[in-house]
Amino acid sequence: MSLGSILLISVALAGLGAVISTSALLYDLLQYAGATYLIYLGISMWRRKSVVKGQLEITATSRFHIFRDTFLVSAFNPKDMLFFVAFLPQFVDDTVPVIPQFVLLGVTFVVLGGINTMFWTSMAGSCRTMLMGGKSARRLNRIGGTGLLSAGLFIALSGKFP
């Protein structure tokens, strides 16, 4: 997630964020790409096989796939791009060099976001004893898959109906 944020902050600093925020077509394309990927992830979670290891059911997913999926979801989020384009400049003083200020704000955001992610990850890890059982991972995959699929459909269809 942090690498996705770093990429978005870098793109925003390079000015592409301003171009995307003023171009409805580019924003829509990025939004549909993100929605399509969320739908793909949701369907993948529904279809994912689980492997029983001891008494704990573990989802068969490589670390690379987890990294890739998390990075792509965070890096292609148009709302995050608009957030960085709209939010960061409010805290920049244009009477002094701007780039160091953007870098400091970006690093602060990434560090705080990383701390937040580590906190929730450790909380989820401490709940693993509750997940002991034959069908827990499958249920969690179905719940997570439904959430991702619903989010993707909502994003794809948002604003298209009166």
C-alpha positions as CSV (number, residue, x, y, z in Angstrom):
1,M,0.0,0.0,0.0
2,S,2.8,2.4,0.8
3,L,4.5,1.8,-2.6
4,G,1.2,2.6,-4.3
5,S,0.9,5.8,-2.3
6,I,4.5,6.7,-3.2
7,L,3.7,6.2,-6.8
8,L,0.6,8.3,-6.6
9,I,2.4,11.1,-4.8
10,S,5.2,11.0,-7.3
11,V,2.7,11.2,-10.2
12,A,0.9,14.1,-8.4
13,L,4.2,15.9,-8.0
14,A,5.0,15.4,-11.7
15,G,1.7,17.2,-12.6
16,L,-0.2,14.2,-14.0
17,G,-2.6,14.4,-11.2
18,A,-3.7,17.8,-12.2
19,V,-4.2,16.6,-15.8
20,I,-6.2,13.6,-14.7
21,S,-8.3,15.8,-12.3
22,T,-9.2,18.1,-15.2
23,S,-9.8,15.4,-17.8
24,A,-13.1,13.5,-17.3
25,L,-12.1,10.9,-19.9
26,L,-8.8,10.1,-18.2
27,Y,-10.5,10.0,-14.8
28,D,-13.2,7.7,-16.2
29,L,-10.7,5.4,-17.8
30,L,-8.7,5.1,-14.6
31,Q,-11.9,4.6,-12.6
32,Y,-13.1,1.8,-14.9
33,A,-9.6,0.1,-14.8
34,G,-9.7,0.2,-11.0
35,A,-13.3,-1.1,-11.0
36,T,-12.5,-3.9,-13.4
37,Y,-9.5,-5.0,-11.2
38,L,-11.6,-5.0,-8.1
39,I,-14.2,-7.2,-9.8
40,Y,-11.4,-9.5,-11.0
41,L,-10.1,-9.7,-7.4
42,G,-13.6,-10.4,-6.0
43,I,-14.2,-13.2,-8.5
44,S,-10.7,-14.6,-7.8
45,M,-11.4,-14.7,-4.1
46,W,-14.7,-16.6,-4.7
47,R,-12.9,-19.1,-6.8
48,R,-9.8,-19.5,-4.6
49,K,-9.0,-22.9,-3.2
50,S,-8.0,-23.3,0.4
51,V,-5.5,-25.7,1.7
52,V,-5.9,-27.4,5.1
53,K,-2.7,-27.3,7.2
54,G,-3.2,-28.8,10.6
55,Q,-6.4,-27.5,12.1
56,L,-6.1,-24.0,10.5
57,E,-7.3,-23.6,6.9
58,I,-4.8,-21.4,5.0
59,T,-5.6,-19.7,1.7
60,A,-3.2,-20.8,-1.0
61,T,-1.8,-17.4,-2.1
62,S,1.8,-16.5,-2.7
63,R,3.4,-13.4,-1.1
64,F,4.0,-12.0,-4.5
65,H,0.4,-12.2,-5.5
66,I,-0.6,-10.5,-2.2
67,F,2.0,-7.7,-2.9
68,R,0.9,-7.3,-6.5
69,D,-2.8,-7.1,-5.8
70,T,-2.4,-4.7,-2.9
71,F,0.0,-2.5,-4.9
72,L,-2.3,-2.4,-8.0
73,V,-5.4,-1.6,-6.0
74,S,-3.6,1.3,-4.1
75,A,-1.7,2.6,-7.2
76,F,-4.7,2.8,-9.5
77,N,-7.1,4.4,-7.2
78,P,-8.3,7.7,-8.9
79,K,-9.7,9.0,-5.7
80,D,-6.3,8.8,-4.0
81,M,-4.8,10.7,-6.9
82,L,-7.4,13.4,-6.6
83,F,-6.8,13.4,-2.8
84,F,-3.1,14.0,-3.2
85,V,-3.6,16.7,-5.9
86,A,-6.2,18.5,-3.8
87,F,-4.9,17.9,-0.3
88,L,-1.1,18.3,-0.4
89,P,-1.0,21.8,-2.0
90,Q,-3.1,23.2,0.9
91,F,-0.1,22.8,3.2
92,V,2.6,24.1,0.9
93,D,4.0,27.6,1.3
94,D,4.8,28.9,-2.2
95,T,7.3,31.5,-0.9
96,V,9.8,28.7,-0.2
97,P,10.9,25.8,-2.4
98,V,7.9,23.6,-3.0
99,I,9.4,20.2,-3.8
100,P,11.0,19.6,-0.3
101,Q,7.6,20.5,1.2
102,F,5.8,18.0,-1.0
103,V,8.4,15.3,-0.2
104,L,8.0,15.9,3.5
105,L,4.2,15.8,3.3
106,G,4.3,12.6,1.1
107,V,6.8,10.9,3.4
108,T,4.6,11.8,6.4
109,F,1.5,10.4,4.7
110,V,3.3,7.2,3.7
111,V,4.8,6.6,7.1
112,L,1.4,7.2,8.9
113,G,-0.4,5.0,6.4
114,G,2.2,2.3,6.9
115,I,1.8,2.4,10.7
116,N,-2.0,2.2,10.2
117,T,-1.6,-0.8,7.9
118,M,0.8,-2.6,10.3
119,F,-1.6,-2.0,13.2
120,W,-4.6,-3.5,11.3
121,T,-2.5,-6.4,10.0
122,S,-1.3,-7.3,13.5
123,M,-4.9,-7.1,14.8
124,A,-5.9,-9.5,12.0
125,G,-3.0,-11.8,12.9
126,S,-4.0,-11.9,16.5
127,C,-7.5,-13.0,15.5
128,R,-6.2,-16.1,13.7
129,T,-7.2,-18.4,16.6
130,M,-10.8,-17.4,15.9
131,L,-10.3,-18.6,12.4
132,M,-9.4,-22.2,13.4
133,G,-11.8,-24.5,11.7
134,G,-12.6,-26.3,8.4
135,K,-14.5,-23.6,6.6
136,S,-13.3,-20.3,8.0
137,A,-11.0,-19.3,5.2
138,R,-13.6,-20.2,2.6
139,R,-16.2,-18.0,4.4
140,L,-13.7,-15.2,4.7
141,N,-12.8,-15.5,1.0
142,R,-16.5,-15.3,0.1
143,I,-17.1,-12.3,2.3
144,G,-14.0,-10.5,1.1
145,G,-14.7,-11.5,-2.5
146,T,-18.3,-10.2,-2.2
147,G,-17.0,-6.9,-0.8
148,L,-14.5,-6.4,-3.6
149,L,-17.0,-7.4,-6.2
150,S,-19.6,-5.1,-4.8
151,A,-17.1,-2.2,-4.6
152,G,-16.0,-2.8,-8.2
153,L,-19.6,-2.8,-9.4
154,F,-20.5,0.3,-7.3
155,I,-17.5,2.2,-8.8
156,A,-18.2,1.0,-12.3
157,L,-21.9,2.1,-12.0
158,S,-21.5,5.2,-9.9
159,G,-22.9,8.3,-11.5
160,K,-24.3,6.5,-14.5
161,F,-27.9,6.5,-13.3
162,P,-30.1,9.5,-12.4
